[in-house]
């Protein structure tokens, strides 16, 4: 399970890195993908709260906040 999570999180980091380069040109179209990631990481936080330790919960909540900030900033850039 640990190896599977490592592979998943590595792939996740690569996909988010690629999306970040696309966000410079077309942030508004990426908003649904960003929000889907935020919901997914919120679910991870709930799971970590139930079965793991506080450090994992805090890390995932920070990721959710960063993704929410990205979604909000993409909305503001689309309006201008």
Protein Blocks (a to p, Z undefined) as FASTA:
>chain_A
ZZmmmmmmmmmmmmmmmmmmmmmmmmmlmmmmmmmmmmmmmmmmmmmmmmmcfklmmmmm
mmmmmmmmmmmmmmmmmmZZ
